[in-house]
């Protein structure tokens, strides 16, 4: 009787061990999943953003910080444009741009290049540029990425696909670093 209990115990123990080994066999650790597509897209965007830069290298951390700061500024500019708040807008504009677009000759040349619906309008000052050029050309635009010209100069762009499945880049803002702050650099003619 004792021997039979011992054999039964050993049979149960052996069966339990076989089940444990079988369970271990069926739950083999799978290889780690591939990185999330978002991380891959972030890396690709970083590479596209620094692709044309020469000289000083921009780290991924700097890229992320710059992109966040620039997108925040664009968000604030959208609010300023909605309110047509010229004085607040001026705080976001580079000093060189303010000088260039305050020049009467520059404003005269820009007036000649206004779209059809504004023909005949004469830009008299930077406030006119803000109302008739800056706001209409950026209102409702979506900024997707930034692209570095240099470590101190960045384009904020919209990326779209054409019917031919080609990538189209539209630049809506240029930013330059002034005193460690990103400022809008208005395009020159």
C-alpha positions in Angstrom: 0.0 0.0 0.0 2.8 2.4 0.9 4.5 1.5 -2.3 1.4 2.2 -4.3 0.9 5.6 -2.7 4.5 6.4 -3.4 4.1 5.3 -7.1 0.9 7.3 -7.4 2.6 10.4 -5.9 5.6 10.0 -8.3 3.2 9.6 -11.3 1.3 12.7 -10.3 4.6 14.6 -9.7 6.0 13.5 -13.1 2.8 14.4 -14.9 2.9 17.8 -13.2 6.5 18.3 -14.3 5.7 17.3 -17.8 2.8 19.8 -17.9 5.1 22.5 -16.6 7.7 21.7 -19.3 5.0 21.6 -21.9 3.7 24.9 -20.8 7.2 26.4 -20.9 7.7 24.9 -24.4 4.5 26.5 -25.7 5.2 29.9 -24.1 8.7 30.4 -25.7 9.6 34.1 -25.6 8.9 35.7 -28.9 11.4 38.1 -30.4 10.8 41.7 -29.4 8.2 43.5 -31.7 9.6 45.9 -34.2 9.7 49.6 -33.0 6.5 51.4 -33.4 6.0 53.1 -36.8 5.7 56.4 -35.1 9.3 56.1 -33.8 10.5 55.2 -37.3 8.5 58.2 -38.8 10.1 60.5 -36.1 13.5 59.3 -37.2 12.7 59.8 -40.8 11.4 63.3 -40.2 14.6 64.1 -38.2 16.7 63.0 -41.1 14.7 65.0 -43.6 14.9 68.0 -41.4 18.7 68.0 -41.0 19.4 66.7 -44.5 20.5 70.0 -46.0 22.3 71.4 -43.0 26.0 72.2 -43.2 28.4 73.0 -40.4 27.1 72.6 -36.8 25.3 69.3 -36.2 21.8 69.5 -34.8 21.1 66.6 -32.3 17.7 64.8 -32.2 17.1 66.4 -28.8 17.7 69.9 -30.2 15.5 69.1 -33.2 12.7 68.0 -30.9 13.0 71.1 -28.7 13.2 73.5 -31.8 10.2 71.9 -33.5 8.2 72.2 -30.3 9.2 75.8 -29.8 8.4 76.7 -33.4 5.1 74.9 -33.5 4.2 76.7 -30.3 5.1 80.1 -31.9 3.0 79.2 -35.0 0.0 78.4 -32.7 0.4 81.7 -31.0 0.7 83.5 -34.4 -2.5 81.9 -35.5 -4.3 83.5 -32.5 -2.6 86.8 -33.2 -3.7 86.6 -36.9 -7.3 85.8 -35.9 -7.4 88.9 -33.8 -5.4 91.0 -36.3 -3.2 92.0 -33.4 -0.4 93.9 -35.2 1.5 95.0 -32.0 1.7 91.4 -30.6 2.8 90.1 -34.1 5.7 92.5 -34.1 7.2 90.7 -31.1 7.6 87.5 -33.2 9.3 89.2 -36.2 13.1 89.4 -36.6 14.7 92.8 -36.4 16.1 92.5 -40.0 12.6 91.8 -41.3 11.1 94.8 -39.5 13.7 97.0 -41.1 13.4 95.5 -44.6 9.6 95.7 -44.7 9.5 99.2 -43.2 11.4 100.5 -46.2 9.0 102.5 -48.5 10.8 101.2 -51.7 10.3 97.5 -50.6 6.6 98.2 -49.8 6.1 99.9 -53.3 7.7 96.8 -55.0 5.5 94.5 -52.9 2.4 96.5 -53.8 3.1 95.8 -57.5 3.1 92.1 -56.8 -0.1 91.8 -54.9 -2.7 89.4 -56.2 -5.5 90.5 -58.6 -8.1 91.1 -55.9 -5.7 93.6 -54.2 -4.4 95.4 -57.4 -4.2 99.1 -56.9 -3.6 98.8 -53.1 -0.5 100.5 -52.0 1.3 99.0 -48.9 2.2 102.0 -46.8 3.8 100.4 -43.8 4.5 97.1 -42.0 1.0 97.0 -40.6 -0.3 96.9 -44.2 2.1 94.1 -44.9 0.7 92.2 -41.9 -2.9 92.7 -42.9 -2.7 92.2 -46.7 0.2 89.9 -47.2 1.2 88.0 -44.0 -2.3 87.0 -42.8 -3.8 85.9 -46.1 -0.8 83.8 -47.1 -0.7 81.8 -43.8 -4.3 81.8 -42.6 -5.6 78.2 -42.2 -2.3 76.6 -43.2 -1.1 73.3 -41.6 2.5 73.1 -40.7 3.8 69.5 -40.6 7.6 69.7 -40.3 10.5 71.9 -39.9 13.6 71.9 -42.2 16.9 73.3 -41.1 18.9 75.7 -43.4 21.4 76.0 -40.6 21.4 75.5 -36.9 20.1 79.1 -36.6 17.7 79.1 -39.6 14.6 76.9 -40.0 11.7 76.6 -42.5 8.3 75.5 -41.2 6.7 73.5 -44.0 3.5 71.8 -45.1 4.1 68.3 -46.7 1.5 67.0 -49.1 1.3 64.3 -51.7 0.5 65.2 -55.3 -1.7 63.1 -57.6 1.5 61.5 -59.0 2.4 60.5 -55.4 5.2 62.9 -55.2 6.0 64.9 -52.1 5.3 68.6 -52.3 6.8 71.0 -49.8 5.3 74.4 -49.2 7.2 76.8 -46.9 4.9 79.0 -44.8 7.4 80.4 -42.3 11.1 81.0 -42.0 12.5 81.3 -38.5 15.9 82.6 -37.4 17.4 82.5 -34.0 17.9 85.9 -32.3 19.2 85.9 -28.7 18.3 82.2 -28.3 14.7 82.8 -29.4 13.1 81.8 -32.7 11.8 84.8 -34.7 9.9 84.9 -38.0 12.0 86.0 -40.9 9.8 87.6 -43.5 10.8 86.7 -47.1 12.6 89.3 -49.1 12.1 90.1 -52.7 
